[in-house]
Every structure is written in C-alpha cells, then in structure tokens.
Amino acid sequence: MTVLVTGASGLVGAEVVARLLAAGHDVLGVVHRVPELIGNNGRPLRAPKDRLRLVNGDVTKPGLGLELPGRVDHIVHCAAITDFGRPEALYQQVNVDGTRHVIELARTHATPLVHVGTAYVCGERSGTIAESELDVGQRMGNHYEESKLRAETLVRKASADGLPVAAVRPSIVVGAARTGVVRDFKNIYVVLKLTTQGRVRSVPGHFDAMLDLVPVDHVADVVTATVDRFGEAEGRTFHAVGGGLSLRDFSDVLAEFPSFHVPRFVSPTAFDPQRLPASERAYHDKVVVLYESYFRRRITFDRKETERFMTTKPPATGQAFLRRLLEHAVKAGYLGTPLPDVDQVLAGLRGN
Ligand SMILES: NC(=O)c1ccc[n+]([C@@H]2O[C@H](COP(=O)([O-])OP(=O)(O)OC[C@H]3O[C@@H](n4cnc5c(N)ncnc54)[C@H](OP(=O)(O)O)[C@@H]3O)[C@@H](O)[C@H]2O)c1
C-alpha cells in the first residue's frame, strides 16, 4: 500500500512513517516547514527513494495545495498545531479546516482515513472517558482542545456519510517506553523544566488529579496497526494512552532527584497568582496558565477498545516510566544538573 501521512515530520508522524516503512508500505510524507523526517531517536529516517517520497503541502489549502504524484491507498492525518497559547484562528485554520481538507482529499481519492486526534477532546470532564464518546457538551480546556473536538466531529460526520475512517486519540505524548528518549522537549516538558528549576514553585492543582502520559512508540504502534488492519479498525476510536499518574505520584518521583525543586501543588481555590513573586508570576501568566487545567482534572481514559484491538500489551507507564523520562531529560541536559557519579567523584579525589 502507499500511505499518505500528513505531519510526517512531527514527533508522532515520523515514528508512524518509520513503522509503516518497516511494515512494508510505501509512504508519501506531506511536509510543511520542516523538510526532513527525524525519528524519535534523533536520527534521519532512511529509505529508498521509491519507498519514501516527501511532498510539500499545506493542510490549510484545499487539496493540501499539492498534486498527488501517484496512487494513494490510505491517509493518516497527523498534521496539527500542537503547542498551546497560539491564536484561536490558527487552530481553526490548521486543525479544523485542515482536517476538512484532508477528509475531502480522502473522499476524492476514495481512500480510508486514520485521523490522529487527542484524548483531551474530553475537555474538562471528570471520571472515566469512553473511547466512543465525543461531544457531550463538555467545557473545553483551551482553543487547541476545542479545535481537535471540532476536527474529530467532522471526521465522525464523514464516517456517518460513508467515508471509511478510524480515529486514534493519544493523551500527552512523551518519550519512548523503554528508554524515556524523546526527540522534542515540548509541552509538558516545559512545565517540568520551569518547576524543577525552581522558577515556578507553586502550581494550582489537586494531588489526586491525573496526568496521562503515553510513550510516543505506543502511539505510533497503535496508528500503524490501525492502518495495517483497517478492516477491523474501521469506524472505531482508540485511546492511545498510558493509564495516568496522579500529581502525588509526580511529586514523589520528582523528590527522588536531588537536583530538582519539587513544586507545591496548591488547592486551585486557595491559589492566588497575585501573591506570587514577580519573576514567578511572569512564568505563571505565560506558561503555567496554559497547562493548569490539566492539574485539576480527575480523569481516566478507558482503553478497552484499544486493548481488544492491539495484539501487544500497552506499555507500563507508572512511576518507573516517569523516572525514565526524567532520567533521560537530565542526561540530555534539558532538566537539572546531573550529579557526578561515584567514579567521577573518586577520579576527582585522585586528581587532588
Ligand atoms: N504531542 C502530543 O502530546 C499530542 C497529544 C495528543 C494528540 N496529539 C496529536 O497527534 C498529532 C501529531 O502530533 P505531534 O506531537 O507529532 O505534533 P508536532 O510534532 O507538533 O507535529 C505537527 C506536524 O504538523 C505539521 N503541520 C503544522 N501545520 C501544518 C500545515 N499548515 N500544513 C501541513 N502540515 C502542518 C508540522 O509541520 P511543520 O513543523 O513543518 O510545520 C508537523 O510535521 C496531532 O494531530 C496532535 O494533535 C499530540
């Protein structure tokens, strides 16, 4: 099969492309500003030219503004604006109108579509979120979530109108399950950096709020399986999620790292940003405010549908996984200052 992948250069897109190639498919990768595909391990993806072709396209344009260079058997839609705090109109153009254009392309070429959404289309609901649920009148946490809800609503409508579709909803995408390695330190990593460096010391949140981190390799595995076994996946929605860690779990693991400051989670009703020191207030207003609703949500993403579909077990994502993510971020120089190991200390003593 030839699979067209939008957002092919993205964190998830590049890993999906790598797996599709490994599974024997040819890939037509749609790239936008970044012209090359770098895997999560930081290395460029290599494949014969006839198996991996890259075309420049823009999902904000009808037909993605490109001429398809040949037959396409399947579309995977990963492209999106994923960072928070961008103008509302941009989310509408890229995430909503972009999805509309991808649906039109799929219709024109009579091609099945795998849409990559987000588990956080649940917005600020609490409790257990079923994979079948979408718009139940929930309040959305931010413009990103709102745009992804509208995009997935378009996808469901297209499905009802006869387009073969399936949706995969990742939660918060982080480093690989076994190694913690991640290509891009973005989103949640930025909050971790500000808090563990002590730039932000108090964060409004509940100790029993749940943050769901999912390894990027698991997300790419679920998307690839959805393409590979589309016959079984059609019409279904899969939560590609990790299972959730409470803020208490987070605090406990952060406290194990001697070079980290551990943020104080303050009840949102008692939290008053006006009382923060000026420097911390600036970080709060610019960054923390974009994420704080995630520290209040007491949610669990149900993943029975995904577990029934996948032939492999979901990776373990408890405290040990968080430790691996943090250890990698320290080793890569993104978080904290790594302490010297015993050999280095002894070498220093010998030098004296
Ligand atoms: N990362 C997460 O934590 C997370 C969580 C849940 C769901 N998701 C969903 O998973 C999907 C992939 O996310 P990701 O983390 O891989 O995102 P990412 O690393 O930010 O990649 C986004 C991709 O979209 C492309 N893109 C942006 N604007 C475009 C446009 N106008 N036309 C064509 N392509 C455009 C980007 O290309 P350029 O960079 O070249 O512009 C990039 O390749 C998204 O749908 C996202 O909503 C992600």
PDBQT file of the ligand as one rigid body, heavy atoms in Angstrom, charges set to zero:
ROOT
HETATM    1  N1  LIG A 401       2.316  15.700  21.111  1.00  0.00    +0.000 N 
HETATM    2  C1  LIG A 401       1.305  15.440  21.930  1.00  0.00    +0.000 C 
HETATM    3  O1  LIG A 401       1.454  15.480  23.167  1.00  0.00    +0.000 OA
HETATM    4  C2  LIG A 401      -0.050  15.041  21.382  1.00  0.00    +0.000 A 
HETATM    5  C3  LIG A 401      -1.031  14.638  22.285  1.00  0.00    +0.000 A 
HETATM    6  C4  LIG A 401      -2.280  14.249  21.811  1.00  0.00    +0.000 A 
HETATM    7  C5  LIG A 401      -2.538  14.298  20.475  1.00  0.00    +0.000 A 
HETATM    8  N2  LIG A 401      -1.579  14.699  19.600  1.00  0.00    +0.000 N 
HETATM    9  C6  LIG A 401      -1.926  14.754  18.171  1.00  0.00    +0.000 C 
HETATM   10  O2  LIG A 401      -1.010  13.946  17.459  1.00  0.00    +0.000 OA
HETATM   11  C7  LIG A 401      -0.777  14.523  16.174  1.00  0.00    +0.000 C 
HETATM   12  C8  LIG A 401       0.714  14.627  15.957  1.00  0.00    +0.000 C 
HETATM   13  O3  LIG A 401       1.273  15.413  16.997  1.00  0.00    +0.000 OA
HETATM   14  P1  LIG A 401       2.842  15.667  17.112  1.00  0.00    +0.000 P 
HETATM   15  O4  LIG A 401       3.184  15.667  18.549  1.00  0.00    +0.000 OA
HETATM   16  O5  LIG A 401       3.568  14.801  16.181  1.00  0.00    +0.000 OA
HETATM   17  O6  LIG A 401       2.901  17.160  16.634  1.00  0.00    +0.000 OA
HETATM   18  P2  LIG A 401       4.161  18.003  16.098  1.00  0.00    +0.000 P 
HETATM   19  O7  LIG A 401       5.431  17.345  16.456  1.00  0.00    +0.000 OA
HETATM   20  O8  LIG A 401       3.898  19.404  16.550  1.00  0.00    +0.000 OA
HETATM   21  O9  LIG A 401       3.985  17.899  14.525  1.00  0.00    +0.000 OA
HETATM   22  C9  LIG A 401       2.937  18.539  13.863  1.00  0.00    +0.000 C 
HETATM   23  C10 LIG A 401       3.135  18.353  12.381  1.00  0.00    +0.000 C 
HETATM   24  O10 LIG A 401       2.110  19.072  11.685  1.00  0.00    +0.000 OA
HETATM   25  C11 LIG A 401       2.729  19.784  10.613  1.00  0.00    +0.000 C 
HETATM   26  N3  LIG A 401       1.942  20.968  10.249  1.00  0.00    +0.000 N 
HETATM   27  C12 LIG A 401       1.677  22.050  11.003  1.00  0.00    +0.000 A 
HETATM   28  N4  LIG A 401       0.983  22.958  10.275  1.00  0.00    +0.000 NA
HETATM   29  C13 LIG A 401       0.805  22.406   9.046  1.00  0.00    +0.000 A 
HETATM   30  C14 LIG A 401       0.183  22.841   7.850  1.00  0.00    +0.000 A 
HETATM   31  N5  LIG A 401      -0.420  24.045   7.770  1.00  0.00    +0.000 N 
HETATM   32  N6  LIG A 401       0.185  22.031   6.765  1.00  0.00    +0.000 NA
HETATM   33  C15 LIG A 401       0.797  20.802   6.814  1.00  0.00    +0.000 A 
HETATM   34  N7  LIG A 401       1.416  20.341   7.919  1.00  0.00    +0.000 NA
HETATM   35  C16 LIG A 401       1.425  21.142   9.022  1.00  0.00    +0.000 A 
HETATM   36  C17 LIG A 401       4.080  20.172  11.169  1.00  0.00    +0.000 C 
HETATM   37  O11 LIG A 401       4.958  20.510  10.109  1.00  0.00    +0.000 OA
HETATM   38  P3  LIG A 401       5.948  21.777  10.248  1.00  0.00    +0.000 P 
HETATM   39  O12 LIG A 401       6.564  21.662  11.606  1.00  0.00    +0.000 OA
HETATM   40  O13 LIG A 401       6.896  21.588   9.141  1.00  0.00    +0.000 OA
HETATM   41  O14 LIG A 401       5.052  22.990  10.121  1.00  0.00    +0.000 OA
HETATM   42  C18 LIG A 401       4.474  18.881  11.886  1.00  0.00    +0.000 C 
HETATM   43  O15 LIG A 401       5.019  17.950  10.981  1.00  0.00    +0.000 OA
HETATM   44  C19 LIG A 401      -1.514  15.850  16.153  1.00  0.00    +0.000 C 
HETATM   45  O16 LIG A 401      -2.741  15.692  15.484  1.00  0.00    +0.000 OA
HETATM   46  C20 LIG A 401      -1.766  16.144  17.610  1.00  0.00    +0.000 C 
HETATM   47  O17 LIG A 401      -2.936  16.928  17.795  1.00  0.00    +0.000 OA
HETATM   48  C21 LIG A 401      -0.331  15.072  20.018  1.00  0.00    +0.000 A 
ENDROOT
TORSDOF 0
